[in-house]
Amino acid sequence: MATETLLNLWENLAKLPLVMLLKDTRNVFNMDELAVEIAQIAVPAALALAADPVASLIDTAFIGHLGLYM
């Protein structure tokens, strides 16, 4: 029963255009003073968290490349 309901819901969502799903997102993301302050803290923190795996990947690629010449 629950599986049929979920499949039915998924099929109905697939028929909706993406614009209809995202139509009210402007109201969700009001940029008041508090939201701006949170974004000023959160964006650099998210970039710092994303930079660490990228740096590790570059290090691994560099060390792997050095192994070719030794």
All heavy atoms as TSV, in Angstrom:
chain	resi	resn	atom	element	x	y	z
A	1	MET	N	N	0.829	-1.195	0.000
A	1	MET	CA	C	0.000	0.000	0.000
A	1	MET	C	C	0.869	1.253	0.000
A	1	MET	O	O	0.659	2.142	-0.811
A	1	MET	CB	C	-0.927	-0.047	1.223
A	1	MET	CG	C	-1.843	1.121	1.326
A	1	MET	SD	S	-3.139	0.960	0.122
A	1	MET	CE	C	-4.054	2.398	0.439
A	2	ALA	N	N	1.836	1.305	0.922
A	2	ALA	CA	C	2.701	2.487	1.010
A	2	ALA	C	C	3.579	2.604	-0.231
A	2	ALA	O	O	3.850	3.704	-0.709
A	2	ALA	CB	C	3.550	2.420	2.268
A	3	THR	N	N	4.010	1.471	-0.761
A	3	THR	CA	C	4.857	1.487	-1.944
A	3	THR	C	C	4.095	2.043	-3.136
A	3	THR	O	O	4.631	2.851	-3.916
A	3	THR	CB	C	5.351	0.070	-2.262
A	3	THR	OG1	O	5.832	-0.537	-1.077
A	3	THR	CG2	C	6.439	0.095	-3.281
A	4	GLU	N	N	2.840	1.638	-3.278
A	4	GLU	CA	C	2.016	2.143	-4.374
A	4	GLU	C	C	1.802	3.652	-4.239
A	4	GLU	O	O	1.843	4.377	-5.232
A	4	GLU	CB	C	0.669	1.432	-4.387
A	4	GLU	CG	C	0.752	-0.021	-4.773
A	4	GLU	CD	C	-0.595	-0.712	-4.655
A	4	GLU	OE1	O	-1.618	-0.013	-4.539
A	4	GLU	OE2	O	-0.600	-1.952	-4.677
A	5	THR	N	N	1.615	4.107	-3.018
A	5	THR	CA	C	1.410	5.536	-2.777
A	5	THR	C	C	2.657	6.327	-3.151
A	5	THR	O	O	2.570	7.374	-3.794
A	5	THR	CB	C	1.050	5.781	-1.300
A	5	THR	OG1	O	-0.066	4.966	-0.959
A	5	THR	CG2	C	0.722	7.233	-1.043
A	6	LEU	N	N	3.826	5.821	-2.753
A	6	LEU	CA	C	5.063	6.506	-3.083
A	6	LEU	C	C	5.312	6.524	-4.592
A	6	LEU	O	O	5.747	7.534	-5.148
A	6	LEU	CB	C	6.245	5.846	-2.370
A	6	LEU	CG	C	6.359	6.134	-0.876
A	6	LEU	CD1	C	7.474	5.323	-0.266
A	6	LEU	CD2	C	6.567	7.604	-0.630
A	7	LEU	N	N	5.046	5.416	-5.245
A	7	LEU	CA	C	5.216	5.375	-6.694
A	7	LEU	C	C	4.268	6.336	-7.393
A	7	LEU	O	O	4.636	7.010	-8.361
A	7	LEU	CB	C	5.013	3.953	-7.209
A	7	LEU	CG	C	6.146	2.971	-6.911
A	7	LEU	CD1	C	5.755	1.568	-7.368
A	7	LEU	CD2	C	7.427	3.409	-7.569
A	8	ASN	N	N	3.042	6.396	-6.903
A	8	ASN	CA	C	2.052	7.314	-7.448
A	8	ASN	C	C	2.500	8.766	-7.270
A	8	ASN	O	O	2.393	9.579	-8.195
A	8	ASN	CB	C	0.712	7.081	-6.755
A	8	ASN	CG	C	-0.433	7.202	-7.711
A	8	ASN	OD1	O	-0.254	7.427	-8.894
A	8	ASN	ND2	N	-1.624	7.062	-7.174
A	9	LEU	N	N	3.005	9.083	-6.086
A	9	LEU	CA	C	3.490	10.425	-5.815
A	9	LEU	C	C	4.665	10.761	-6.722
A	9	LEU	O	O	4.749	11.849	-7.275
A	9	LEU	CB	C	3.897	10.549	-4.344
A	9	LEU	CG	C	4.492	11.876	-3.906
A	9	LEU	CD1	C	3.459	12.979	-4.029
A	9	LEU	CD2	C	5.019	11.783	-2.500
A	10	TRP	N	N	5.597	9.818	-6.882
A	10	TRP	CA	C	6.768	10.049	-7.729
A	10	TRP	C	C	6.373	10.279	-9.187
A	10	TRP	O	O	6.915	11.150	-9.853
A	10	TRP	CB	C	7.714	8.858	-7.606
A	10	TRP	CG	C	8.995	9.068	-8.332
A	10	TRP	CD1	C	9.358	8.497	-9.506
A	10	TRP	CD2	C	10.067	9.926	-7.970
A	10	TRP	NE1	N	10.587	8.941	-9.891
A	10	TRP	CE2	C	11.047	9.823	-8.955
A	10	TRP	CE3	C	10.287	10.782	-6.900
A	10	TRP	CZ2	C	12.229	10.537	-8.909
A	10	TRP	CZ3	C	11.477	11.490	-6.850
A	10	TRP	CH2	C	12.416	11.358	-7.839
A	11	GLU	N	N	5.415	9.507	-9.665
A	11	GLU	CA	C	4.953	9.675	-11.041
A	11	GLU	C	C	4.297	11.036	-11.227
A	11	GLU	O	O	4.485	11.698	-12.255
A	11	GLU	CB	C	3.981	8.560	-11.414
A	11	GLU	CG	C	4.654	7.214	-11.592
A	11	GLU	CD	C	3.655	6.084	-11.794
A	11	GLU	OE1	O	2.438	6.359	-11.802
A	11	GLU	OE2	O	4.102	4.939	-11.924
A	12	ASN	N	N	3.516	11.476	-10.235
A	12	ASN	CA	C	2.863	12.781	-10.334
A	12	ASN	C	C	3.881	13.913	-10.288
A	12	ASN	O	O	3.734	14.913	-10.986
A	12	ASN	CB	C	1.829	12.953	-9.230
A	12	ASN	CG	C	0.614	12.080	-9.465
A	12	ASN	OD1	O	0.344	11.670	-10.591
A	12	ASN	ND2	N	-0.112	11.777	-8.412
A	13	LEU	N	N	4.925	13.766	-9.456
A	13	LEU	CA	C	5.957	14.788	-9.386
A	13	LEU	C	C	6.748	14.860	-10.685
A	13	LEU	O	O	7.192	15.925	-11.091
A	13	LEU	CB	C	6.905	14.514	-8.218
A	13	LEU	CG	C	6.406	14.908	-6.839
A	13	LEU	CD1	C	7.398	14.486	-5.779
A	13	LEU	CD2	C	6.142	16.387	-6.755
A	14	ALA	N	N	6.944	13.717	-11.324
A	14	ALA	CA	C	7.703	13.693	-12.572
A	14	ALA	C	C	6.951	14.426	-13.679
A	14	ALA	O	O	7.569	14.927	-14.612
A	14	ALA	CB	C	7.975	12.253	-12.972
A	15	LYS	N	N	5.639	14.510	-13.595
A	15	LYS	CA	C	4.850	15.192	-14.619
A	15	LYS	C	C	4.828	16.706	-14.440
A	15	LYS	O	O	4.534	17.435	-15.378
A	15	LYS	CB	C	3.414	14.662	-14.606
A	15	LYS	CG	C	3.314	13.219	-15.051
A	15	LYS	CD	C	1.892	12.726	-14.957
A	15	LYS	CE	C	1.818	11.252	-15.295
A	15	LYS	NZ	N	0.474	10.709	-15.113
A	16	LEU	N	N	5.137	17.189	-13.230
A	16	LEU	CA	C	5.117	18.625	-12.970
A	16	LEU	C	C	6.360	19.287	-13.541
A	16	LEU	O	O	7.459	18.754	-13.445
A	16	LEU	CB	C	5.093	18.890	-11.460
A	16	LEU	CG	C	3.790	18.626	-10.737
A	16	LEU	CD1	C	3.983	18.824	-9.246
A	16	LEU	CD2	C	2.706	19.545	-11.236
A	17	PRO	N	N	6.218	20.449	-14.112
A	17	PRO	CA	C	7.413	21.169	-14.543
A	17	PRO	C	C	8.215	21.637	-13.330
A	17	PRO	O	O	7.661	21.850	-12.246
A	17	PRO	CB	C	6.877	22.360	-15.324
A	17	PRO	CG	C	5.416	22.297	-15.264
A	17	PRO	CD	C	4.999	21.096	-14.484
A	18	LEU	N	N	9.497	21.784	-13.525
A	18	LEU	CA	C	10.377	22.175	-12.431
A	18	LEU	C	C	10.015	23.551	-11.886
A	18	LEU	O	O	10.158	23.815	-10.696
A	18	LEU	CB	C	11.833	22.161	-12.916
A	18	LEU	CG	C	12.897	22.392	-11.866
A	18	LEU	CD1	C	12.837	21.297	-10.811
A	18	LEU	CD2	C	14.250	22.446	-12.497
A	19	VAL	N	N	9.515	24.396	-12.727
A	19	VAL	CA	C	9.152	25.750	-12.300
A	19	VAL	C	C	8.036	25.704	-11.249
A	19	VAL	O	O	8.043	26.477	-10.300
A	19	VAL	CB	C	8.710	26.589	-13.518
A	19	VAL	CG1	C	8.213	27.952	-13.105
A	19	VAL	CG2	C	9.837	26.692	-14.510
A	20	MET	N	N	7.114	24.792	-11.402
A	20	MET	CA	C	6.014	24.690	-10.440
A	20	MET	C	C	6.525	24.257	-9.063
A	20	MET	O	O	5.999	24.689	-8.048
A	20	MET	CB	C	4.966	23.690	-10.933
A	20	MET	CG	C	4.198	24.161	-12.147
A	20	MET	SD	S	3.248	25.650	-11.817
A	20	MET	CE	C	2.034	25.037	-10.695
A	21	LEU	N	N	7.552	23.417	-9.047
A	21	LEU	CA	C	8.091	22.968	-7.767
A	21	LEU	C	C	8.873	24.068	-7.063
A	21	LEU	O	O	8.898	24.139	-5.842
A	21	LEU	CB	C	8.988	21.742	-7.969
A	21	LEU	CG	C	8.287	20.475	-8.433
A	21	LEU	CD1	C	9.313	19.395	-8.733
A	21	LEU	CD2	C	7.303	19.993	-7.396
A	22	LEU	N	N	9.521	24.936	-7.829
A	22	LEU	CA	C	10.380	25.961	-7.255
A	22	LEU	C	C	9.754	27.344	-7.242
A	22	LEU	O	O	10.436	28.334	-7.013
A	22	LEU	CB	C	11.702	25.996	-8.032
A	22	LEU	CG	C	12.480	24.692	-8.052
A	22	LEU	CD1	C	13.692	24.830	-8.943
A	22	LEU	CD2	C	12.871	24.260	-6.667
A	23	LYS	N	N	8.475	27.429	-7.444
A	23	LYS	CA	C	7.810	28.717	-7.616
A	23	LYS	C	C	7.833	29.575	-6.358
A	23	LYS	O	O	7.943	30.784	-6.450
A	23	LYS	CB	C	6.403	28.435	-8.131
A	23	LYS	CG	C	5.302	29.197	-7.547
A	23	LYS	CD	C	4.003	28.854	-8.188
A	23	LYS	CE	C	3.037	28.455	-7.131
A	23	LYS	NZ	N	1.692	28.425	-7.544
A	24	ASP	N	N	7.766	29.004	-5.182
A	24	ASP	CA	C	7.709	29.787	-3.950
A	24	ASP	C	C	9.032	29.825	-3.199
A	24	ASP	O	O	9.066	30.191	-2.029
A	24	ASP	CB	C	6.624	29.225	-3.029
A	24	ASP	CG	C	5.239	29.438	-3.598
A	24	ASP	OD1	O	5.044	30.441	-4.302
A	24	ASP	OD2	O	4.357	28.600	-3.338
A	25	THR	N	N	10.121	29.456	-3.827
A	25	THR	CA	C	11.394	29.454	-3.117
A	25	THR	C	C	11.857	30.863	-2.781
A	25	THR	O	O	12.603	31.049	-1.829
A	25	THR	CB	C	12.490	28.744	-3.940
A	25	THR	OG1	O	12.558	29.344	-5.215
A	25	THR	CG2	C	12.221	27.275	-4.061
A	26	ARG	N	N	11.430	31.853	-3.532
A	26	ARG	CA	C	11.811	33.225	-3.231
A	26	ARG	C	C	11.290	33.636	-1.853
A	26	ARG	O	O	11.943	34.369	-1.127
A	26	ARG	CB	C	11.254	34.159	-4.301
A	26	ARG	CG	C	11.822	35.549	-4.218
A	26	ARG	CD	C	11.347	36.442	-5.336
A	26	ARG	NE	N	11.469	35.785	-6.633
A	26	ARG	CZ	C	10.583	35.917	-7.604
A	26	ARG	NH1	N	9.526	36.652	-7.422
A	26	ARG	NH2	N	10.759	35.298	-8.752
A	27	ASN	N	N	10.124	33.134	-1.470
A	27	ASN	CA	C	9.556	33.463	-0.168
A	27	ASN	C	C	10.274	32.739	0.968
A	27	ASN	O	O	10.279	33.207	2.096
A	27	ASN	CB	C	8.074	33.109	-0.135
A	27	ASN	CG	C	7.283	33.928	-1.122
A	27	ASN	OD1	O	7.665	35.040	-1.462
A	27	ASN	ND2	N	6.191	33.378	-1.602
A	28	VAL	N	N	10.866	31.604	0.659
A	28	VAL	CA	C	11.557	30.829	1.691
A	28	VAL	C	C	12.878	31.485	2.055
A	28	VAL	O	O	13.281	31.506	3.208
A	28	VAL	CB	C	11.788	29.381	1.210
A	28	VAL	CG1	C	12.631	28.606	2.191
A	28	VAL	CG2	C	10.455	28.693	0.991
A	29	PHE	N	N	13.572	32.027	1.061
A	29	PHE	CA	C	14.889	32.597	1.275
A	29	PHE	C	C	14.841	34.111	1.382
A	29	PHE	O	O	15.438	34.823	0.584
A	29	PHE	CB	C	15.834	32.181	0.140
A	29	PHE	CG	C	16.044	30.711	0.051
A	29	PHE	CD1	C	15.615	30.019	-1.058
A	29	PHE	CD2	C	16.654	30.023	1.066
A	29	PHE	CE1	C	15.806	28.656	-1.154
A	29	PHE	CE2	C	16.857	28.669	0.989
A	29	PHE	CZ	C	16.430	27.983	-0.120
A	30	ASN	N	N	14.148	34.610	2.380
A	30	ASN	CA	C	14.141	36.052	2.611
A	30	ASN	C	C	15.494	36.465	3.141
A	30	ASN	O	O	16.017	35.870	4.079
A	30	ASN	CB	C	13.070	36.436	3.630
A	30	ASN	CG	C	11.717	36.576	3.009
A	30	ASN	OD1	O	11.607	36.784	1.812
A	30	ASN	ND2	N	10.672	36.485	3.825
A	31	MET	N	N	16.098	37.471	2.529
A	31	MET	CA	C	17.421	37.905	2.948
A	31	MET	C	C	17.301	39.098	3.897
A	31	MET	O	O	17.614	40.231	3.550
A	31	MET	CB	C	18.273	38.261	1.727
A	31	MET	CG	C	18.636	37.081	0.867
A	31	MET	SD	S	19.574	35.829	1.744
A	31	MET	CE	C	21.141	36.622	1.855
A	32	ASP	N	N	16.856	38.834	5.103
A	32	ASP	CA	C	16.823	39.885	6.096
A	32	ASP	C	C	18.199	40.000	6.745
A	32	ASP	O	O	19.157	39.358	6.320
A	32	ASP	CB	C	15.728	39.623	7.128
A	32	ASP	CG	C	15.889	38.291	7.836
A	32	ASP	OD1	O	16.697	37.478	7.371
A	32	ASP	OD2	O	15.211	38.076	8.847
A	33	GLU	N	N	18.326	40.818	7.739
A	33	GLU	CA	C	19.628	41.077	8.365
A	33	GLU	C	C	20.235	39.815	8.971
A	33	GLU	O	O	21.438	39.558	8.832
A	33	GLU	CB	C	19.454	42.156	9.427
A	33	GLU	CG	C	20.740	42.613	10.063
A	33	GLU	CD	C	20.512	43.720	11.077
A	33	GLU	OE1	O	19.510	44.445	10.953
A	33	GLU	OE2	O	21.333	43.834	11.988
A	34	LEU	N	N	19.420	39.011	9.610
A	34	LEU	CA	C	19.909	37.780	10.224
A	34	LEU	C	C	20.368	36.778	9.164
A	34	LEU	O	O	21.425	36.145	9.318
A	34	LEU	CB	C	18.821	37.151	11.096
A	34	LEU	CG	C	19.190	35.856	11.806
A	34	LEU	CD1	C	20.341	36.086	12.763
A	34	LEU	CD2	C	17.982	35.297	12.529
A	35	ALA	N	N	19.640	36.660	8.084
A	35	ALA	CA	C	20.014	35.723	7.022
A	35	ALA	C	C	21.329	36.127	6.368
A	35	ALA	O	O	22.156	35.270	6.042
A	35	ALA	CB	C	18.906	35.642	5.984
A	36	VAL	N	N	21.544	37.412	6.200
A	36	VAL	CA	C	22.795	37.890	5.613
A	36	VAL	C	C	23.960	37.579	6.551
A	36	VAL	O	O	25.026	37.133	6.111
A	36	VAL	CB	C	22.708	39.399	5.308
A	36	VAL	CG1	C	24.063	39.963	4.932
A	36	VAL	CG2	C	21.700	39.648	4.211
A	37	GLU	N	N	23.748	37.785	7.835
A	37	GLU	CA	C	24.806	37.494	8.809
A	37	GLU	C	C	25.133	36.005	8.844
A	37	GLU	O	O	26.302	35.612	8.894
A	37	GLU	CB	C	24.370	37.978	10.184
A	37	GLU	CG	C	25.488	37.956	11.206
A	37	GLU	CD	C	25.077	38.608	12.517
A	37	GLU	OE1	O	24.073	39.336	12.536
A	37	GLU	OE2	O	25.771	38.367	13.506
A	38	ILE	N	N	24.124	35.169	8.779
A	38	ILE	CA	C	24.341	33.722	8.750
A	38	ILE	C	C	25.070	33.322	7.477
A	38	ILE	O	O	25.999	32.512	7.509
A	38	ILE	CB	C	23.007	32.977	8.891
A	38	ILE	CG1	C	22.452	33.155	10.300
A	38	ILE	CG2	C	23.164	31.501	8.572
A	38	ILE	CD1	C	21.060	32.633	10.502
A	39	ALA	N	N	24.685	33.899	6.346
A	39	ALA	CA	C	25.346	33.583	5.078
A	39	ALA	C	C	26.798	34.024	5.081
A	39	ALA	O	O	27.660	33.334	4.530
A	39	ALA	CB	C	24.597	34.234	3.926
A	40	GLN	N	N	27.099	35.153	5.721
A	40	GLN	CA	C	28.476	35.630	5.786
A	40	GLN	C	C	29.361	34.681	6.590
A	40	GLN	O	O	30.568	34.632	6.370
A	40	GLN	CB	C	28.530	37.027	6.405
A	40	GLN	CG	C	28.023	38.102	5.484
A	40	GLN	CD	C	27.985	39.458	6.155
A	40	GLN	OE1	O	28.038	39.567	7.376
A	40	GLN	NE2	N	27.874	40.502	5.347
A	41	ILE	N	N	28.793	33.945	7.500
A	41	ILE	CA	C	29.554	32.959	8.270
A	41	ILE	C	C	29.537	31.604	7.579
A	41	ILE	O	O	30.557	30.911	7.519
A	41	ILE	CB	C	28.979	32.843	9.696
A	41	ILE	CG1	C	29.156	34.166	10.439
A	41	ILE	CG2	C	29.645	31.713	10.466
A	41	ILE	CD1	C	28.406	34.235	11.748
A	42	ALA	N	N	28.406	31.220	7.021
A	42	ALA	CA	C	28.241	29.872	6.481
A	42	ALA	C	C	28.959	29.659	5.153
A	42	ALA	O	O	29.509	28.578	4.926
A	42	ALA	CB	C	26.754	29.562	6.320
A	43	VAL	N	N	28.974	30.641	4.279
A	43	VAL	CA	C	29.584	30.457	2.956
A	43	VAL	C	C	31.089	30.218	3.061
A	43	VAL	O	O	31.594	29.257	2.479
A	43	VAL	CB	C	29.233	31.638	2.018
A	43	VAL	CG1	C	30.049	31.591	0.749
A	43	VAL	CG2	C	27.749	31.621	1.715
A	44	PRO	N	N	31.850	31.022	3.803
A	44	PRO	CA	C	33.276	30.709	3.929
A	44	PRO	C	C	33.540	29.378	4.633
A	44	PRO	O	O	34.483	28.663	4.285
A	44	PRO	CB	C	33.833	31.869	4.762
A	44	PRO	CG	C	32.875	32.974	4.576
A	44	PRO	CD	C	31.538	32.321	4.398
A	45	ALA	N	N	32.704	29.035	5.591
A	45	ALA	CA	C	32.876	27.745	6.273
A	45	ALA	C	C	32.619	26.584	5.314
A	45	ALA	O	O	33.361	25.592	5.323
A	45	ALA	CB	C	31.936	27.661	7.470
A	46	ALA	N	N	31.613	26.701	4.470
A	46	ALA	CA	C	31.329	25.647	3.493
A	46	ALA	C	C	32.453	25.542	2.470
A	46	ALA	O	O	32.840	24.437	2.067
A	46	ALA	CB	C	29.997	25.930	2.800
A	47	LEU	N	N	33.001	26.675	2.046
A	47	LEU	CA	C	34.122	26.648	1.106
A	47	LEU	C	C	35.360	26.016	1.740
A	47	LEU	O	O	36.094	25.279	1.076
A	47	LEU	CB	C	34.428	28.059	0.613
A	47	LEU	CG	C	33.379	28.677	-0.297
A	47	LEU	CD1	C	33.749	30.120	-0.627
A	47	LEU	CD2	C	33.206	27.858	-1.557
A	48	ALA	N	N	35.599	26.282	3.011
A	48	ALA	CA	C	36.737	25.676	3.701
A	48	ALA	C	C	36.557	24.170	3.817
A	48	ALA	O	O	37.516	23.402	3.651
A	48	ALA	CB	C	36.903	26.304	5.077
A	49	LEU	N	N	35.337	23.734	4.083
A	49	LEU	CA	C	35.078	22.293	4.157
A	49	LEU	C	C	35.226	21.625	2.800
A	49	LEU	O	O	35.657	20.479	2.700
A	49	LEU	CB	C	33.673	22.034	4.712
A	49	LEU	CG	C	33.505	22.257	6.202
A	49	LEU	CD1	C	32.027	22.134	6.584
A	49	LEU	CD2	C	34.329	21.273	6.992
A	50	ALA	N	N	34.900	22.331	1.740
A	50	ALA	CA	C	35.033	21.772	0.398
A	50	ALA	C	C	36.485	21.794	-0.072
A	50	ALA	O	O	36.890	20.966	-0.888
A	50	ALA	CB	C	34.152	22.541	-0.579
A	51	ALA	N	N	37.283	22.711	0.430
A	51	ALA	CA	C	38.668	22.844	-0.029
A	51	ALA	C	C	39.547	21.707	0.462
A	51	ALA	O	O	40.503	21.322	-0.227
A	51	ALA	CB	C	39.240	24.180	0.437
A	52	ASP	N	N	39.287	21.158	1.616
A	52	ASP	CA	C	40.142	20.102	2.168
A	52	ASP	C	C	40.138	18.840	1.302
A	52	ASP	O	O	41.224	18.340	0.961
A	52	ASP	CB	C	39.733	19.794	3.609
A	52	ASP	CG	C	40.697	18.866	4.294
A	52	ASP	OD1	O	41.914	19.004	4.063
A	52	ASP	OD2	O	40.233	17.990	5.055
A	53	PRO	N	N	38.982	18.287	0.905
A	53	PRO	CA	C	39.026	17.114	0.020
A	53	PRO	C	C	39.652	17.411	-1.345
A	53	PRO	O	O	40.336	16.560	-1.909
A	53	PRO	CB	C	37.562	16.707	-0.133
A	53	PRO	CG	C	36.856	17.313	1.002
A	53	PRO	CD	C	37.615	18.550	1.352
A	54	VAL	N	N	39.444	18.617	-1.847
A	54	VAL	CA	C	40.039	18.978	-3.131
A	54	VAL	C	C	41.562	19.022	-3.002
A	54	VAL	O	O	42.289	18.524	-3.865
A	54	VAL	CB	C	39.476	20.328	-3.641
A	54	VAL	CG1	C	40.238	20.826	-4.851
A	54	VAL	CG2	C	37.999	20.192	-3.948
A	55	ALA	N	N	42.062	19.585	-1.922
A	55	ALA	CA	C	43.508	19.628	-1.698
A	55	ALA	C	C	44.071	18.221	-1.552
A	55	ALA	O	O	45.153	17.921	-2.076
A	55	ALA	CB	C	43.820	20.464	-0.466
A	56	SER	N	N	43.369	17.342	-0.863
A	56	SER	CA	C	43.823	15.961	-0.723
A	56	SER	C	C	43.845	15.252	-2.073
A	56	SER	O	O	44.766	14.482	-2.366
A	56	SER	CB	C	42.902	15.194	0.232
A	56	SER	OG	O	42.987	15.728	1.517
A	57	LEU	N	N	42.867	15.506	-2.901
A	57	LEU	CA	C	42.816	14.910	-4.231
A	57	LEU	C	C	43.984	15.391	-5.090
A	57	LEU	O	O	44.623	14.596	-5.794
A	57	LEU	CB	C	41.486	15.245	-4.901
A	57	LEU	CG	C	41.231	14.654	-6.273
A	57	LEU	CD1	C	41.169	13.140	-6.176
A	57	LEU	CD2	C	39.966	15.202	-6.855
A	58	ILE	N	N	44.289	16.678	-5.012
A	58	ILE	CA	C	45.411	17.223	-5.774
A	58	ILE	C	C	46.724	16.637	-5.268
A	58	ILE	O	O	47.606	16.280	-6.054
A	58	ILE	CB	C	45.408	18.762	-5.711
A	58	ILE	CG1	C	44.203	19.296	-6.485
A	58	ILE	CG2	C	46.699	19.349	-6.246
A	58	ILE	CD1	C	43.963	20.775	-6.310
A	59	ASP	N	N	46.878	16.518	-3.953
A	59	ASP	CA	C	48.082	15.903	-3.391
A	59	ASP	C	C	48.245	14.469	-3.871
A	59	ASP	O	O	49.341	14.052	-4.249
A	59	ASP	CB	C	48.037	15.924	-1.866
A	59	ASP	CG	C	48.256	17.307	-1.290
A	59	ASP	OD1	O	48.753	18.182	-2.034
A	59	ASP	OD2	O	47.940	17.506	-0.099
A	60	THR	N	N	47.169	13.714	-3.858
A	60	THR	CA	C	47.217	12.324	-4.303
A	60	THR	C	C	47.586	12.235	-5.776
A	60	THR	O	O	48.416	11.400	-6.172
A	60	THR	CB	C	45.860	11.642	-4.058
A	60	THR	OG1	O	45.539	11.744	-2.670
A	60	THR	CG2	C	45.886	10.189	-4.462
A	61	ALA	N	N	47.026	13.094	-6.590
A	61	ALA	CA	C	47.351	13.092	-8.019
A	61	ALA	C	C	48.805	13.475	-8.243
A	61	ALA	O	O	49.490	12.879	-9.080
A	61	ALA	CB	C	46.425	14.048	-8.761
A	62	PHE	N	N	49.324	14.432	-7.485
A	62	PHE	CA	C	50.704	14.864	-7.637
A	62	PHE	C	C	51.668	13.752	-7.233
A	62	PHE	O	O	52.639	13.472	-7.943
A	62	PHE	CB	C	50.939	16.125	-6.800
A	62	PHE	CG	C	52.311	16.709	-6.976
A	62	PHE	CD1	C	52.653	17.373	-8.137
A	62	PHE	CD2	C	53.257	16.592	-5.967
A	62	PHE	CE1	C	53.908	17.912	-8.304
A	62	PHE	CE2	C	54.520	17.132	-6.128
A	62	PHE	CZ	C	54.848	17.796	-7.297
A	63	ILE	N	N	51.403	13.105	-6.108
A	63	ILE	CA	C	52.264	12.006	-5.648
A	63	ILE	C	C	52.187	10.842	-6.633
A	63	ILE	O	O	53.192	10.216	-6.955
A	63	ILE	CB	C	51.871	11.552	-4.226
A	63	ILE	CG1	C	52.089	12.696	-3.233
A	63	ILE	CG2	C	52.623	10.321	-3.804
A	63	ILE	CD1	C	53.519	13.174	-3.130
A	64	GLY	N	N	51.018	10.547	-7.155
A	64	GLY	CA	C	50.875	9.487	-8.138
A	64	GLY	C	C	51.618	9.806	-9.419
A	64	GLY	O	O	52.203	8.936	-10.064
A	65	HIS	N	N	51.627	11.063	-9.790
A	65	HIS	CA	C	52.346	11.488	-10.999
A	65	HIS	C	C	53.855	11.389	-10.791
A	65	HIS	O	O	54.586	11.040	-11.704
A	65	HIS	CB	C	51.941	12.925	-11.350
A	65	HIS	CG	C	52.460	13.387	-12.671
A	65	HIS	ND1	N	51.989	12.898	-13.855
A	65	HIS	CD2	C	53.413	14.306	-12.967
A	65	HIS	CE1	C	52.633	13.480	-14.838
A	65	HIS	NE2	N	53.498	14.347	-14.330
A	66	LEU	N	N	54.334	11.688	-9.582
A	66	LEU	CA	C	55.762	11.572	-9.297
A	66	LEU	C	C	56.227	10.128	-9.352
A	66	LEU	O	O	57.365	9.861	-9.739
A	66	LEU	CB	C	56.075	12.135	-7.898
A	66	LEU	CG	C	56.096	13.649	-7.757
A	66	LEU	CD1	C	56.388	14.024	-6.315
A	66	LEU	CD2	C	57.126	14.273	-8.664
A	67	GLY	N	N	55.350	9.206	-8.988
A	67	GLY	CA	C	55.704	7.788	-9.009
A	67	GLY	C	C	56.006	7.289	-10.410
A	67	GLY	O	O	56.691	6.286	-10.577
A	68	LEU	N	N	55.498	7.943	-11.427
A	68	LEU	CA	C	55.751	7.527	-12.800
A	68	LEU	C	C	57.211	7.734	-13.205
A	68	LEU	O	O	57.736	7.031	-14.058
A	68	LEU	CB	C	54.853	8.296	-13.769
A	68	LEU	CG	C	53.346	8.032	-13.653
A	68	LEU	CD1	C	52.590	8.971	-14.599
A	68	LEU	CD2	C	53.038	6.594	-13.997
A	69	TYR	N	N	57.885	8.713	-12.601
A	69	TYR	CA	C	59.242	9.069	-13.018
A	69	TYR	C	C	60.319	8.477	-12.129
A	69	TYR	O	O	61.483	8.731	-12.345
A	69	TYR	CB	C	59.383	10.597	-13.051
A	69	TYR	CG	C	58.440	11.221	-14.045
A	69	TYR	CD1	C	57.351	11.982	-13.629
A	69	TYR	CD2	C	58.626	11.033	-15.407
A	69	TYR	CE1	C	56.489	12.546	-14.536
A	69	TYR	CE2	C	57.760	11.592	-16.321
A	69	TYR	CZ	C	56.707	12.349	-15.886
A	69	TYR	OH	O	55.846	12.897	-16.792
A	70	MET	N	N	59.970	7.740	-11.111
A	70	MET	CA	C	60.988	7.167	-10.216
A	70	MET	C	C	61.236	5.720	-10.494
A	70	MET	O	O	60.664	4.980	-11.069
A	70	MET	CB	C	60.546	7.359	-8.760
A	70	MET	CG	C	60.557	8.792	-8.379
A	70	MET	SD	S	60.338	8.950	-6.640
A	70	MET	CE	C	60.606	10.661	-6.450
